[in-house]
Amino acid sequence: MNREYPDRPFVGVGAIIIERGRVVLIKRGHAPALGEWSIPGGALEAGETLREGVIREALEETGLAVEPGELLGVFDRVLRDEQQRTRYHYVLIDFLCYRKSGDLTASGDADDARWFTEQELSDISLPQDTAEVIRRGFAKQG
């Protein structure tokens, strides 16, 4: 099924990877959100559990092997075109994740990957729900 102008929503999973007061963000290499900073994640594959999906996506985009912990949130991401047709529709399910191994490296459809402190996030344009779920992750770590 085509992700652009879909006939039903896609399920997406996201990894809120927090360590030593920093969170991992990746710069998207593909639409939607091309060139924007985001949490690592992507579409769930058929036959994959939510936790399996978040482990796969984190490894593919960051080079980090993670252990998913607590569910931090479920969000709608609906992007419409100029005619108000649904161009993209995702239901996003985000987990607090802990690094098990690996070194941060952008890969897969990520053009860049970096650790950001909570203070540095104020300089980055993030969707409101993304910023909120990251805040939740920091609160759980504190």
DSSP file (Angstrom, degrees, kcal/mol; ACC not computed):
  #  RESIDUE AA STRUCTURE BP1 BP2  ACC     N-H-->O    O-->H-N    N-H-->O    O-->H-N    TCO  KAPPA ALPHA  PHI   PSI    X-CA   Y-CA   Z-CA
    1    1 A M              0   0    0      0, 0.0     2,-0.2     0, 0.0     3,-0.0   0.000 360.0 360.0 360.0 138.5    0.0    0.0    0.0
    2    2 A N        -     0   0    0      1,-0.1     5,-0.2     3,-0.1     0, 0.0  -0.512 360.0-149.8 -72.0 133.2    1.2    3.5   -0.9
    3    3 A R  S    S+     0   0    0     -2,-0.2     2,-0.5     3,-0.1    86,-0.4   0.790  81.6  75.5 -74.9 -27.2    2.1    5.6    2.1
    4    4 A E  S    S-     0   0    0      1,-0.3    84,-0.2    84,-0.1    83,-0.1  -0.764 115.7  -1.6 -89.2 129.7    1.2    8.8    0.2
    5    5 A Y  S    S-     0   0    0     82,-3.2    -1,-0.3    -2,-0.5    82,-0.2   0.956  93.8-171.0  54.5  57.6   -2.6    9.3   -0.1
    6    6 A P        -     0   0    0      0, 0.0    -1,-0.1     0, 0.0    -3,-0.1  -0.283  32.7-135.9 -75.3 160.9   -3.3    6.0    1.7
    7    7 A D  S    S+     0   0    0     -5,-0.2    -4,-0.1     1,-0.2    -2,-0.0   0.482  91.7  14.5 -93.2  -3.3   -6.8    4.4    2.0
    8    8 A R  S    S-     0   0    0     81,-0.1    81,-0.2     0, 0.0    -1,-0.2  -0.970  94.3 -83.8-159.0 161.2   -6.1    3.7    5.7
    9    9 A P        -     0   0    0      0, 0.0     2,-0.3     0, 0.0    81,-0.2  -0.252  34.9-131.9 -67.8 154.1   -3.7    4.8    8.4
   10   10 A F  E     -a   90   0A   0     79,-2.5    81,-2.7    -7,-0.1     2,-0.6  -0.803  17.6-125.3 -98.0 148.2   -0.2    3.2    8.9
   11   11 A V  E     -a   91   0A   0     -2,-0.3    33,-2.9    33,-0.2     2,-0.4  -0.852  31.5-171.1 -92.5 125.4    1.0    2.2   12.4
   12   12 A G  E     -aB  92  43A   0     79,-3.1    81,-2.7    -2,-0.6     2,-0.4  -0.907   9.4-153.9-117.6 147.7    4.3    3.8   13.2
   13   13 A V  E     -aB  93  42A   0     29,-2.9    29,-1.7    -2,-0.4     2,-0.4  -0.923   9.0-163.4-119.4 146.4    6.6    3.1   16.2
   14   14 A G  E     -aB  94  41A   0     79,-2.1    81,-2.6    -2,-0.4     2,-0.6  -0.972  11.7-142.7-133.3 147.4    9.0    5.5   17.7
   15   15 A A  E     -a   95   0A   0     25,-2.9     2,-1.1    -2,-0.4    81,-0.2  -0.931   3.6-164.0-111.6 115.2   12.0    5.1   20.1
   16   16 A I  E     -a   96   0A   0     79,-3.1    81,-2.9    -2,-0.6     2,-0.8  -0.819  18.9-172.0 -94.5  94.3   12.6    7.8   22.8
   17   17 A I  E     +a   97   0A   0     -2,-1.1     7,-1.8     7,-0.3     2,-0.4  -0.811   6.9 176.9 -96.7 110.6   16.2    6.8   23.5
   18   18 A I  E     +D   23   0B   0     79,-1.2     2,-0.3    -2,-0.8    81,-0.3  -0.949   7.1 160.5-120.8 133.9   17.4    8.8   26.6
   19   19 A E  E >   -D   22   0B   0      3,-2.6     3,-1.3    -2,-0.4    -2,-0.0  -0.957  66.6  -8.6-153.0 131.0   20.8    8.4   28.2
   20   20 A R  T 3  S-     0   0    0     -2,-0.3     3,-0.1     1,-0.3    -1,-0.0   0.866 129.5 -49.4  50.0  44.9   22.7   10.7   30.6
   21   21 A G  T 3  S+     0   0    0      1,-0.2    97,-0.7    96,-0.1     2,-0.3   0.676 118.6 103.6  74.6  17.6   20.3   13.6   30.1
   22   22 A R  E <   -DE  19 117B   0     -3,-1.3    -3,-2.6    95,-0.2     2,-0.3  -0.951  53.8-151.6-131.9 152.2   20.3   13.4   26.3
   23   23 A V  E     -DE  18 116B   0     93,-2.8    93,-2.6    -2,-0.3     2,-0.4  -0.926  21.6-119.1-121.2 147.1   17.8   12.1   23.7
   24   24 A V  E     + E   0 115B   0     -7,-1.8    -7,-0.3    -2,-0.3     2,-0.3  -0.725  32.0 178.5 -85.5 130.2   18.6   10.7   20.3
   25   25 A L  E     - E   0 114B   0     89,-2.5    89,-2.5    -2,-0.4     2,-0.3  -0.965  11.4-154.7-125.1 149.3   17.0   12.6   17.3
   26   26 A I  E     -FE  38 113B   0     12,-3.1    12,-2.5    -2,-0.3     2,-0.6  -0.906  17.8-125.7-119.6 151.3   17.5   11.7   13.6
   27   27 A K  E     -FE  37 112B   0     85,-2.5    84,-3.0    -2,-0.3    85,-0.8  -0.875  36.8-118.5 -96.0 120.3   17.2   14.0   10.6
   28   28 A R  E     - E   0 110B   0      8,-2.7     7,-3.1    -2,-0.6    82,-0.2  -0.309  23.7-169.1 -63.8 133.3   14.7   12.4    8.2
   29   29 A G  S    S+     0   0    0     80,-2.8     2,-0.3     5,-0.2    81,-0.2   0.450  70.2  40.8 -99.4  -4.0   16.0   11.5    4.8
   30   30 A H  S    S-     0   0    0     79,-0.3     5,-0.1     2,-0.2    81,-0.1  -0.948  93.4 -55.4-141.1 159.0   12.6   10.8    3.2
   31   31 A A  S    S+     0   0    0     -2,-0.3     2,-0.1     2,-0.2    -2,-0.1  -0.431  98.2  57.4 -69.6 152.2    9.1   12.3    3.1
   32   32 A P  S    S+     0   0    0      0, 0.0    -2,-0.2     0, 0.0   -28,-0.0   0.667 132.5   4.4 -75.6 165.1    7.2   13.0    5.1
   33   33 A A  S >  S-     0   0    0      1,-0.2     3,-2.3    -2,-0.1    -5,-0.4   0.768  84.6-172.8  70.0  29.0    9.3   15.4    7.2
   34   34 A L  T 3  S+     0   0    0      1,-0.3    -5,-0.2    -5,-0.1    -1,-0.2  -0.306  71.2   8.3 -53.1 128.1   12.3   15.3    4.9
   35   35 A G  T 3  S+     0   0    0     -7,-3.1     2,-0.3     1,-0.3    -1,-0.3   0.454 103.7 119.5  79.6   1.2   15.2   17.2    6.4
   36   36 A E    <   -     0   0    0     -3,-2.3    -8,-2.7    -8,-0.1    -1,-0.3  -0.717  68.2-110.7-100.7 150.9   13.4   17.6    9.8
   37   37 A W  E     +F   27   0B   0     88,-0.3     2,-0.3    -2,-0.3   -10,-0.2  -0.569  49.9 154.2 -76.1 141.2   14.6   16.3   13.2
   38   38 A S  E     -F   26   0B   0    -12,-2.5   -12,-3.1    -2,-0.2     3,-0.1  -0.942  47.4 -85.0-155.4 169.7   12.5   13.6   14.6
   39   39 A I        -     0   0    0     -2,-0.3   -14,-0.2   -14,-0.2   -23,-0.1  -0.584  59.0 -93.1 -78.5 151.2   12.6   10.6   17.0
   40   40 A P  S    S+     0   0    0      0, 0.0   -25,-2.9     0, 0.0     2,-0.3  -0.409  77.7  97.7 -63.6 138.7   13.9    7.4   15.4
   41   41 A G  E     +B   14   0A   0     16,-0.3     2,-0.3   -27,-0.2   -27,-0.2  -0.949  34.9 178.5 164.1 178.7   11.0    5.2   14.1
   42   42 A G  E     -B   13   0A   0    -29,-1.7   -29,-2.9    -2,-0.3     2,-0.2  -0.967  45.2 -29.0 178.9-167.8    8.9    4.1   11.2
   43   43 A A  E     -B   12   0A   0     -2,-0.3   -31,-0.3   -31,-0.2     2,-0.2  -0.427  57.5-117.4 -74.2 138.0    6.1    2.0   10.0
   44   44 A L        -     0   0    0    -33,-2.9     2,-0.3    -2,-0.2   -33,-0.2  -0.491  30.2-132.6 -68.2 139.3    5.4   -1.3   11.6
   45   45 A E    >   -     0   0    0      4,-0.2     3,-1.9    -2,-0.2     8,-0.1  -0.665  30.8 -87.4 -95.3 153.4    5.9   -4.3    9.3
   46   46 A A  T 3  S+     0   0    0      1,-0.3    -1,-0.1    -2,-0.3     3,-0.1  -0.322 114.9  18.6 -57.9 135.0    3.4   -7.2    8.9
   47   47 A G  T 3  S+     0   0    0      1,-0.3     2,-0.4    -3,-0.0    -1,-0.3   0.420  99.6 119.2  84.8  -0.7    3.9   -9.9   11.5
   48   48 A E    <   -     0   0    0     -3,-1.9    -1,-0.3     4,-0.0     2,-0.1  -0.794  59.4-133.5-101.3 137.0    6.0   -7.6   13.8
   49   49 A T     >  -     0   0    0     -2,-0.4     4,-2.4    -3,-0.1    -4,-0.2  -0.409  31.1-106.6 -76.6 165.4    5.0   -6.7   17.3
   50   50 A L  H  > S+     0   0    0      1,-0.2     4,-2.2     2,-0.2     5,-0.2   0.923 121.8  47.0 -57.9 -45.2    5.2   -3.1   18.4
   51   51 A R  H  > S+     0   0    0      1,-0.2     4,-2.0     2,-0.2    -1,-0.2   0.878 110.8  51.2 -68.5 -37.8    8.3   -3.8   20.5
   52   52 A E  H  > S+     0   0    0      1,-0.2     4,-2.4     2,-0.2    -1,-0.2   0.905 110.4  51.2 -62.4 -40.3   10.0   -5.7   17.7
   53   53 A G  H  X S+     0   0    0     -4,-2.4     4,-2.8     1,-0.2    -2,-0.2   0.907 109.3  47.9 -64.1 -43.1    9.2   -2.8   15.3
   54   54 A V  H  X S+     0   0    0     -4,-2.2     4,-2.2     2,-0.2    -1,-0.2   0.871 111.6  51.0 -68.8 -35.3   10.7   -0.2   17.6
   55   55 A I  H  X S+     0   0    0     -4,-2.0     4,-2.1     2,-0.2    11,-0.2   0.937 113.7  45.0 -63.4 -46.8   13.9   -2.3   18.1
   56   56 A R  H  X S+     0   0    0     -4,-2.4     4,-2.8     2,-0.2    -2,-0.2   0.937 114.2  47.6 -62.9 -48.8   14.3   -2.8   14.4
   57   57 A E  H  X S+     0   0    0     -4,-2.8     4,-2.4     1,-0.2     5,-0.3   0.911 111.2  50.6 -63.0 -42.7   13.7    0.9   13.5
   58   58 A A  H  X>S+     0   0    0     -4,-2.2     4,-2.3    -5,-0.2     6,-0.8   0.932 113.9  45.0 -60.2 -45.6   16.1    2.1   16.2
   59   59 A L  H  X5S+     0   0    0     -4,-2.1     4,-1.7     4,-0.2    -2,-0.2   0.925 113.6  49.9 -64.7 -44.6   18.8   -0.2   15.0
   60   60 A E  H  <5S+     0   0    0     -4,-2.8    50,-0.2     1,-0.2    -1,-0.2   0.886 121.5  32.2 -61.6 -40.3   18.2    0.7   11.3
   61   61 A E  H  <5S+     0   0    0     -4,-2.4    46,-1.4    -5,-0.2    -1,-0.2   0.710 134.8  20.6 -94.8 -20.9   18.2    4.5   11.8
   62   62 A T  H  <5S-     0   0    0     -4,-2.3    43,-3.0    -5,-0.3    -3,-0.2   0.572  88.3-123.2-124.5 -14.1   20.7    4.9   14.7
   63   63 A G  S  <<S+     0   0    0     -4,-1.7     2,-0.5    -5,-0.6    40,-0.4   0.541  71.3 128.5  76.9   5.6   22.9    1.8   14.9
   64   64 A L        -     0   0    0     -6,-0.8     2,-0.6    38,-0.2    -1,-0.3  -0.823  55.9-143.0-100.7 131.1   21.8    1.4   18.5
   65   65 A A  E     -C  101   0A   0     36,-2.4    35,-3.5    -2,-0.5    36,-1.4  -0.813  33.8-172.4 -84.7 125.9   20.4   -1.9   19.9
   66   66 A V  E     -C   99   0A   0     -2,-0.6    33,-0.2    33,-0.3    -7,-0.1  -0.812  29.1-140.7-123.5 160.6   17.7   -0.8   22.3
   67   67 A E  E     -C   98   0A   0     31,-2.4    31,-2.0    -2,-0.3     2,-0.2  -0.978  28.8-134.5-115.5 113.7   15.4   -2.4   24.9
   68   68 A P  E     +C   97   0A   0      0, 0.0    29,-0.2     0, 0.0     3,-0.1  -0.472  31.3 170.8 -70.1 138.3   11.9   -0.8   24.8
   69   69 A G  E     +     0   0A   0     27,-3.7    28,-0.1     1,-0.3     2,-0.1   0.236  45.2   7.2-111.5-123.2   10.4    0.0   28.2
   70   70 A E  E    S-     0   0A   0      1,-0.1    26,-2.8    25,-0.1     2,-0.4  -0.315  70.3-114.1 -70.2 142.3    7.3    2.0   29.0
   71   71 A L  E     -C   95   0A   0     24,-0.2    24,-0.2     1,-0.1    -1,-0.1  -0.644  31.3-174.5 -70.5 125.6    4.8    3.1   26.5
   72   72 A L  E     -     0   0A   0     22,-2.9     2,-0.3    -2,-0.4    23,-0.2   0.682  52.9 -34.7 -99.7 -21.9    4.9    6.9   26.5
   73   73 A G  E     -C   94   0A   0     21,-1.3    21,-2.5     2,-0.0     2,-0.4  -0.917  37.1-128.5 171.9 160.5    2.1    7.8   24.1
   74   74 A V  E     +C   93   0A   0     -2,-0.3     2,-0.3    19,-0.2    19,-0.2  -0.999  35.8 178.4-127.7 126.9   -0.1    7.2   21.1
   75   75 A F  E     -C   92   0A   0     17,-2.7    17,-3.3    -2,-0.4     2,-0.4  -0.931  27.4-128.8-133.7 150.8   -0.5   10.0   18.7
   76   76 A D  E     -C   91   0A   0     -2,-0.3     2,-0.4    15,-0.2    15,-0.2  -0.830  18.1-170.9 -93.2 135.8   -2.3   10.8   15.4
   77   77 A R  E     +C   90   0A   0     13,-2.8    13,-2.6    -2,-0.4     2,-0.5  -0.893  13.5 168.4-127.4 101.9   -0.2   12.3   12.6
   78   78 A V  E     -C   89   0A   0     -2,-0.4     2,-0.5    11,-0.2    11,-0.2  -0.965  11.5-171.1-117.1 118.6   -2.4   13.4    9.7
   79   79 A L  E     -C   88   0A   0      9,-2.5     8,-2.3    -2,-0.5     9,-1.9  -0.943   8.0-162.9-112.8 127.4   -0.8   15.6    7.0
   80   80 A R  E     -C   86   0A   0     -2,-0.5     6,-0.2     6,-0.2     2,-0.1  -0.775  11.2-130.7-111.5 152.9   -3.1   17.1    4.4
   81   81 A D    >   -     0   0    0      4,-2.3     3,-2.0    -2,-0.3    -1,-0.1  -0.190  46.4 -80.5 -86.9-173.5   -2.4   18.7    1.0
   82   82 A E  T 3  S+     0   0    0      1,-0.3    -1,-0.0     2,-0.1    -2,-0.0   0.778 132.8  51.5 -62.3 -27.6   -3.7   22.0   -0.3
   83   83 A Q  T 3  S-     0   0    0      2,-0.1    -1,-0.3     1,-0.0     3,-0.1   0.295 119.2-111.3 -90.8   9.1   -7.1   20.5   -1.1
   84   84 A Q    <   +     0   0    0     -3,-2.0     2,-0.2     1,-0.3    -2,-0.1   0.664  69.2 146.4  67.9  18.8   -7.3   19.1    2.4
   85   85 A R        -     0   0    0      1,-0.1    -4,-2.3     2,-0.0     2,-0.8  -0.601  62.0-100.3 -79.4 148.6   -7.0   15.5    1.1
   86   86 A T  E     + C   0  80A   0     -2,-0.2    -6,-0.2    -6,-0.2     3,-0.1  -0.590  44.9 172.5 -74.4 108.8   -5.1   13.2    3.5
   87   87 A R  E    S+     0   0A   0     -8,-2.3   -82,-3.2    -2,-0.8     2,-0.3   0.884  70.9   8.4 -84.0 -42.2   -1.6   12.9    2.1
   88   88 A Y  E     - C   0  79A   0     -9,-1.9    -9,-2.5   -84,-0.2     2,-0.3  -0.995  63.0-176.7-137.9 143.4   -0.1   10.9    5.0
   89   89 A H  E     + C   0  78A   0    -86,-0.4   -79,-2.5    -2,-0.3     2,-0.4  -0.909  11.4 166.7-145.1 115.3   -1.9    9.3    8.0
   90   90 A Y  E     -aC  10  77A   0    -13,-2.6   -13,-2.8    -2,-0.3     2,-0.6  -0.958  29.9-149.4-125.7 144.3    0.0    7.6   10.8
   91   91 A V  E     -aC  11  76A   0    -81,-2.7   -79,-3.1    -2,-0.4     2,-0.4  -0.979  30.8-153.5-104.7 115.2   -1.0    6.3   14.3
   92   92 A L  E     -aC  12  75A   0    -17,-3.3   -17,-2.7    -2,-0.6     2,-0.5  -0.789  14.8-169.6-102.1 130.5    2.3    6.7   16.2
   93   93 A I  E     -aC  13  74A   0    -81,-2.7   -79,-2.1    -2,-0.4     2,-0.4  -0.964  12.8-163.7-122.4 113.0    3.1    4.6   19.2
   94   94 A D  E     -aC  14  73A   0    -21,-2.5   -22,-2.9    -2,-0.5   -21,-1.3  -0.826   5.0-167.2-111.0 135.4    6.2    5.8   21.1
   95   95 A F  E     -aC  15  71A   0    -81,-2.6   -79,-3.1    -2,-0.4     2,-0.4  -0.914  27.1-119.8-119.0 142.4    8.2    3.9   23.7
   96   96 A L  E     -a   16   0A   0    -26,-2.8   -27,-3.7    -2,-0.4     2,-0.3  -0.686  43.6-164.5 -71.0 129.5   10.9    4.9   26.2
   97   97 A C  E     -aC  17  68A   0    -81,-2.9   -79,-1.2    -2,-0.4     2,-0.4  -0.906  16.9-148.2-126.3 150.9   14.0    2.9   25.1
   98   98 A Y  E     - C   0  67A   0    -31,-2.0   -31,-2.4    -2,-0.3     2,-0.3  -0.956  25.7-117.4-117.8 132.1   17.3    2.1   26.8
   99   99 A R  E     + C   0  66A   0     -2,-0.4   -33,-0.3   -81,-0.3     3,-0.1  -0.525  30.1 175.9 -70.0 128.0   20.5    1.6   24.8
  100  100 A K  E     -     0   0A   0    -35,-3.5     2,-0.3     1,-0.4   -34,-0.2   0.783  65.0 -28.7 -95.5 -40.4   21.9   -2.0   25.2
  101  101 A S  E    S+ C   0  65A   0    -36,-1.4   -36,-2.4     2,-0.0    -1,-0.4  -0.972  85.8  74.7-165.1 171.5   24.8   -1.6   22.8
  102  102 A G        -     0   0    0     -2,-0.3     2,-0.4   -38,-0.2   -38,-0.2  -0.099  62.2 -94.1 101.5 162.7   26.1    0.2   19.7
  103  103 A D        -     0   0    0    -40,-0.4     2,-0.3    -2,-0.1    -2,-0.0  -0.930  46.8 -97.4-115.6 140.5   27.4    3.7   18.8
  104  104 A L        +     0   0    0     -2,-0.4     2,-0.3   -41,-0.0   -41,-0.2  -0.390  56.4 156.0 -63.8 119.8   25.2    6.4   17.4
  105  105 A T        -     0   0    0    -43,-3.0     2,-0.3    -2,-0.3   -41,-0.1  -0.977  42.9-120.1-146.4 129.0   25.4    6.4   13.6
  106  106 A A        +     0   0    0     -2,-0.3     2,-0.3     7,-0.2   -44,-0.2  -0.540  51.5 143.0 -69.7 130.6   22.9    7.7   11.1
  107  107 A S    >   +     0   0    0    -46,-1.4     3,-1.8    -2,-0.3     2,-0.2  -0.899  38.7  32.6-154.4-178.0   21.8    5.0    8.7
  108  108 A G  T 3  S-     0   0    0     -2,-0.3   -47,-0.1     1,-0.3   -51,-0.0  -0.440 130.8 -18.9  62.6-131.5   18.7    3.7    6.9
  109  109 A D  T 3  S+     0   0    0     -2,-0.2   -80,-2.8   -79,-0.0     2,-0.5   0.184 113.4 106.5 -94.9  19.2   16.5    6.7    5.9
  110  110 A A  E <   -E   28   0B   0     -3,-1.8   -82,-0.2   -82,-0.2     3,-0.1  -0.860  49.1-168.6 -97.4 127.3   18.2    9.0    8.5
  111  111 A D  E    S+     0   0B   0    -84,-3.0     2,-0.3    -2,-0.5   -83,-0.1   0.698  76.3   6.8 -83.9 -21.0   20.6   11.6    7.1
  112  112 A D  E     -E   27   0B   0    -85,-0.8   -85,-2.5    -5,-0.1     2,-0.3  -0.980  60.2-163.3-155.8 155.8   21.9   12.5   10.5
  113  113 A A  E     +E   26   0B   0     -2,-0.3     2,-0.3   -87,-0.2    -7,-0.2  -0.972  19.5 163.1-147.0 131.5   21.7   11.3   14.1
  114  114 A R  E     -E   25   0B   0    -89,-2.5   -89,-2.5    -2,-0.3     2,-0.4  -0.973  37.8-115.6-146.6 157.8   22.7   13.2   17.3
  115  115 A W  E     -E   24   0B   0     -2,-0.3     2,-0.4   -91,-0.2   -91,-0.2  -0.817  35.0-168.4 -89.6 135.3   22.3   13.3   21.0
  116  116 A F  E     -E   23   0B   0    -93,-2.6   -93,-2.8    -2,-0.4     2,-0.1  -0.983  15.6-134.4-126.9 137.8   20.5   16.4   22.3
  117  117 A T  E  >  -E   22   0B   0     -2,-0.4     4,-1.1   -95,-0.2   -95,-0.2  -0.423  34.0-106.3 -77.8 165.2   20.1   17.8   25.8
  118  118 A E  T  4 S+     0   0    0    -97,-0.7     4,-0.5     1,-0.2     3,-0.4   0.878 122.5  52.5 -59.4 -38.2   16.7   18.9   26.9
  119  119 A Q  T >4 S+     0   0    0      1,-0.2     3,-1.2     2,-0.2     4,-0.2   0.882 104.2  55.4 -66.9 -38.3   17.9   22.5   26.7
  120  120 A E  G >4 S+     0   0    0      1,-0.2     3,-1.5     2,-0.2    -1,-0.2   0.751  93.0  71.8 -67.2 -23.3   19.1   22.1   23.1
  121  121 A L  G >< S+     0   0    0     -4,-1.1     3,-1.7    -3,-0.4    -1,-0.2   0.777  83.2  69.0 -64.3 -25.7   15.6   20.9   22.0
  122  122 A S  G <  S+     0   0    0     -3,-1.2    -1,-0.3    -4,-0.5    -2,-0.2   0.713  96.1  55.0 -66.8 -17.8   14.3   24.4   22.4
  123  123 A D  G <  S+     0   0    0     -3,-1.5     2,-0.4    -4,-0.2    -1,-0.3   0.424  97.7  79.9 -91.1  -0.2   16.4   25.4   19.4
  124  124 A I  S <  S-     0   0    0     -3,-1.7     2,-0.8    -4,-0.2     0, 0.0  -0.890  80.1-126.5-113.8 137.4   14.8   22.7   17.2
  125  125 A S        +     0   0    0     -2,-0.4   -88,-0.3     0, 0.0    -3,-0.1  -0.733  41.8 166.5 -82.0 112.9   11.5   22.8   15.5
  126  126 A L        -     0   0    0     -2,-0.8   -88,-0.1    -5,-0.1    -2,-0.0  -0.953  42.7 -99.5-125.3 145.5    9.6   19.7   16.5
  127  127 A P     >  -     0   0    0      0, 0.0     4,-2.6     0, 0.0     3,-0.3  -0.322  40.0-113.6 -57.0 149.0    5.9   18.8   16.2
  128  128 A Q  H  > S+     0   0    0      1,-0.2     4,-2.3     2,-0.2     5,-0.1   0.881 116.1  49.6 -55.7 -43.1    4.0   19.5   19.4
  129  129 A D  H  > S+     0   0    0      2,-0.2     4,-2.2     1,-0.2    -1,-0.2   0.862 110.5  51.1 -68.5 -33.0    3.3   15.8   20.1
  130  130 A T  H  > S+     0   0    0     -3,-0.3     4,-2.0     2,-0.2    -2,-0.2   0.937 111.1  47.2 -66.8 -46.5    6.9   14.9   19.4
  131  131 A A  H  X S+     0   0    0     -4,-2.6     4,-2.2     1,-0.2    -2,-0.2   0.894 112.5  51.6 -60.6 -39.4    8.2   17.5   21.9
  132  132 A E  H  X S+     0   0    0     -4,-2.3     4,-2.2    -5,-0.2    -2,-0.2   0.915 108.9  48.0 -65.7 -43.7    5.6   16.3   24.4
  133  133 A V  H  X S+     0   0    0     -4,-2.2     4,-1.9     1,-0.2    -1,-0.2   0.855 111.0  51.9 -69.5 -32.1    6.5   12.6   24.2
  134  134 A I  H  X S+     0   0    0     -4,-2.0     4,-2.5     2,-0.2    -1,-0.2   0.918 108.4  51.5 -66.6 -42.4   10.2   13.5   24.6
  135  135 A R  H  X S+     0   0    0     -4,-2.2     4,-2.5     1,-0.2    -2,-0.2   0.911 108.5  52.0 -58.2 -42.3    9.4   15.6   27.7
  136  136 A R  H  X S+     0   0    0     -4,-2.2     4,-2.0     1,-0.2    -1,-0.2   0.908 108.6  51.1 -60.0 -41.8    7.5   12.5   29.1
  137  137 A G  H  X S+     0   0    0     -4,-1.9     4,-1.5     1,-0.2    -2,-0.2   0.928 110.2  47.8 -62.9 -45.7   10.6   10.4   28.4
  138  138 A F  H  X S+     0   0    0     -4,-2.5     4,-1.7     1,-0.2    -1,-0.2   0.897 110.2  53.3 -61.3 -39.8   12.9   12.9   30.3
  139  139 A A  H  < S+     0   0    0     -4,-2.5    -1,-0.2     1,-0.2    -2,-0.2   0.881 107.7  50.4 -63.6 -37.5   10.4   13.0   33.2
  140  140 A K  H  < S+     0   0    0     -4,-2.0    -1,-0.2     1,-0.2    -2,-0.2   0.813 111.9  48.2 -69.8 -29.1   10.5    9.2   33.5
  141  141 A Q  H  <        0   0    0     -4,-1.5    -1,-0.2     1,-0.2    -2,-0.2   0.778 360.0 360.0 -78.8 -28.0   14.3    9.2   33.5
  142  142 A G     <        0   0    0     -4,-1.7    -1,-0.2    -5,-0.1    -2,-0.2   0.493 360.0 360.0 -71.7 360.0   14.4   12.0   36.2
